[in-house]
Amino acid sequence: MTDQKLNRDRHFPVILLNNFIRRLASNPSKYSQHVKQDGVVADLGCGPGFYTFPLADEVGEKGRVYAVDSDEKAAGYVAKKAARMNYQNIEAHASSAASLGFIQDGSVDFVLADGLICCMAPQDHAAAVAEIKRVLKHGARAYIMTTTGRISFVDDQEWESILSEFKVEERNYAPYKLSRWAVVSKNGVADPQGE
């Protein structure tokens, strides 16, 4: 892989990330158990909003979903769809997950980083992990997933290093099939009431 390719985030066409076949293979509401009414969610690497809109339904009108993608087209697609469908609880941002200055410290109840870090330029991985930790409320959770194999910018050693930054509440273990995933909490402390 050339240095130029390693310095850029990977972006995929909207149609690949939001289509009928993907809906058959993956339930867009599968993260709802991590979300509470009136909560604040950060959907990092949101793409065209496959998970964003179900998350917005879960948090309700008084909640908020930050839909963040480094691809301006994807973030723009989410913003337009949210306006068209009258979702006032979605805030779309074209930004790297390594730079979330528009989200306050300790203000997020759940971070979804499904396929995020493995598609980011390697030099931004540590900053993205630091930003996830920064925005999470004490005891809040994040779901982090990376793909495996040739399309991933994250190897097993780096994955374990990422997990060492958090308290791991649930995860899969090697040998990995298509992905590595974990539910983690901030500061190594889980909320004892599960909220």
Helices and strands as residue ranges (DSSP letters): H 3-6, H 14-17, H 20-25, G 32-34, E 40-44, H 52-59, E 64-69, H 72-84, E 90-94, E 108-114, G 117-119, G 122-124, H 125-135, E 136-147, G 149-151, H 156-163, E 167-171, E 179-185, G 186-188
